[in-house]
Amino acid sequence: MNRITGKTKLLGVIGDPIEHSLSPIMHNAAIAQMQIDFAYVPFHIRPEDLNTAIAGFRAIDLRGFSVTIPHKQTIMPLLSEITDVARAIGAVNTVWNSDRGWCGTNTDIVGFMAPIRERDWKSSIALILGNGGAARAVVAGCNQLGFAEIHVVGRNAEKIQEFARSWSLDSLSVHTWEQLSEFLPRADLVVNTTPIGMSPNSDQSPLTEEQANLIKPNAIAYDLIYVPNPTKFLQQAQQREIEAIDGLEMLVQQGAAALEIWTEQTVPDVVMRRSLRVHLGFE
């Protein structure tokens, strides 16, 4: 890691809680490889302190920061500029300091698309499990990739309808969880955006064994969760020799996109990926 001096430019990540964040590990690994005078640190910012923190960051010339739960939506009114993609998703995860003030975007969409963007999805069907903030980035990504149909399934009928009303996409339709089995056999891509299966509840899956058996053999199962690896949902897919993608690459690529914005340099995502895999005990 580079030696920190009075000339070191600061970057960071804000959240509540923040102790679990892996962002400092991968960003500082990349910064060391790039041999640039930056340092990336975590900041525990409570919701009631967000406004004060943003003003303070401006005062100390923080170059930029990542945004995680619970600030991705509430930070938006505090920014001078927001990109169209962040407005469409309804959340900001990357902020940078400019002469115009704080500017925000969302790189989650870049991270989500990274493992699947080289494929032709023009006549394909996406099935998204869950309708929270992560699902919004996935919908935007699927739309950008050109999916013919995007189906979102949620457990709360009122919330899933609110989700639908927040978009103006002809390809998008929403359904209650009871309808899930109807769409699983049609889907070319099944994405879990729910926290079901996340450690320590690693024995859980959003799908029953019967539902998992409905996924067609040439489909792709994609879980945004990266710990445990693989999740129960991805184990179900692998048992049937269905291609499985975990959330680690999304984490790496959204971070690399953010670091590129802050430094205006090419970012070594290989180093970021390796640092996380070693830290998590995957290699």
ChimeraX attribute file (.defattr): number of C-alpha atoms within 10 A of each C-alpha:
attribute: neighborCount
match mode: 1-to-1
recipient: residues
	/A:1	13
	/A:2	15
	/A:3	9
	/A:4	12
	/A:5	10
	/A:6	5
	/A:7	8
	/A:8	13
	/A:9	18
	/A:10	18
	/A:11	24
	/A:12	20
	/A:13	23
	/A:14	24
	/A:15	22
	/A:16	15
	/A:17	14
	/A:18	16
	/A:19	10
	/A:20	9
	/A:21	13
	/A:22	17
	/A:23	21
	/A:24	16
	/A:25	15
	/A:26	24
	/A:27	29
	/A:28	21
	/A:29	22
	/A:30	23
	/A:31	22
	/A:32	16
	/A:33	15
	/A:34	15
	/A:35	10
	/A:36	14
	/A:37	16
	/A:38	23
	/A:39	20
	/A:40	22
	/A:41	15
	/A:42	19
	/A:43	17
	/A:44	15
	/A:45	20
	/A:46	15
	/A:47	15
	/A:48	8
	/A:49	10
	/A:50	18
	/A:51	15
	/A:52	10
	/A:53	17
	/A:54	16
	/A:55	12
	/A:56	12
	/A:57	18
	/A:58	15
	/A:59	9
	/A:60	10
	/A:61	13
	/A:62	16
	/A:63	19
	/A:64	27
	/A:65	25
	/A:66	26
	/A:67	21
	/A:68	19
	/A:69	15
	/A:70	15
	/A:71	19
	/A:72	20
	/A:73	18
	/A:74	14
	/A:75	19
	/A:76	22
	/A:77	10
	/A:78	15
	/A:79	17
	/A:80	13
	/A:81	16
	/A:82	18
	/A:83	12
	/A:84	12
	/A:85	18
	/A:86	24
	/A:87	15
	/A:88	16
	/A:89	24
	/A:90	17
	/A:91	26
	/A:92	27
	/A:93	25
	/A:94	26
	/A:95	27
	/A:96	19
	/A:97	19
	/A:98	14
	/A:99	6
	/A:100	9
	/A:101	13
	/A:102	21
	/A:103	20
	/A:104	29
	/A:105	23
	/A:106	28
	/A:107	23
	/A:108	29
	/A:109	23
	/A:110	22
	/A:111	24
	/A:112	27
	/A:113	21
	/A:114	16
	/A:115	16
	/A:116	16
	/A:117	14
	/A:118	9
	/A:119	8
	/A:120	11
	/A:121	20
	/A:122	13
	/A:123	10
	/A:124	18
	/A:125	23
	/A:126	28
	/A:127	25
	/A:128	26
	/A:129	23
	/A:130	24
	/A:131	24
	/A:132	14
	/A:133	16
	/A:134	18
	/A:135	22
	/A:136	25
	/A:137	26
	/A:138	27
	/A:139	27
	/A:140	23
	/A:141	22
	/A:142	29
	/A:143	20
	/A:144	13
	/A:145	18
	/A:146	17
	/A:147	21
	/A:148	16
	/A:149	21
	/A:150	24
	/A:151	19
	/A:152	27
	/A:153	22
	/A:154	23
	/A:155	14
	/A:156	13
	/A:157	14
	/A:158	10
	/A:159	14
	/A:160	21
	/A:161	16
	/A:162	12
	/A:163	18
	/A:164	16
	/A:165	11
	/A:166	12
	/A:167	15
	/A:168	9
	/A:169	14
	/A:170	10
	/A:171	16
	/A:172	18
	/A:173	17
	/A:174	21
	/A:175	19
	/A:176	17
	/A:177	17
	/A:178	10
	/A:179	12
	/A:180	19
	/A:181	16
	/A:182	12
	/A:183	18
	/A:184	21
	/A:185	16
	/A:186	17
	/A:187	24
	/A:188	20
	/A:189	24
	/A:190	22
	/A:191	22
	/A:192	26
	/A:193	23
	/A:194	21
	/A:195	15
	/A:196	20
	/A:197	23
	/A:198	19
	/A:199	15
	/A:200	9
	/A:201	13
	/A:202	16
	/A:203	13
	/A:204	16
	/A:205	21
	/A:206	17
	/A:207	18
	/A:208	11
	/A:209	11
	/A:210	9
	/A:211	15
	/A:212	21
	/A:213	17
	/A:214	16
	/A:215	24
	/A:216	17
	/A:217	14
	/A:218	12
	/A:219	21
	/A:220	21
	/A:221	25
	/A:222	23
	/A:223	27
	/A:224	23
	/A:225	25
	/A:226	19
	/A:227	16
	/A:228	17
	/A:229	18
	/A:230	19
	/A:231	26
	/A:232	21
	/A:233	27
	/A:234	24
	/A:235	16
	/A:236	22
	/A:237	23
	/A:238	14
	/A:239	10
	/A:240	13
	/A:241	11
	/A:242	18
	/A:243	15
	/A:244	19
	/A:245	21
	/A:246	23
	/A:247	21
	/A:248	19
	/A:249	20
	/A:250	24
	/A:251	24
	/A:252	25
	/A:253	25
	/A:254	23
	/A:255	25
	/A:256	25
	/A:257	19
	/A:258	25
	/A:259	25
	/A:260	13
	/A:261	17
	/A:262	18
	/A:263	15
	/A:264	9
	/A:265	11
	/A:266	12
	/A:267	22
	/A:268	17
	/A:269	21
	/A:270	13
	/A:271	20
	/A:272	25
	/A:273	19
	/A:274	16
	/A:275	20
	/A:276	21
	/A:277	14
	/A:278	10
	/A:279	12
	/A:280	14
	/A:281	8
	/A:282	10
	/A:283	9
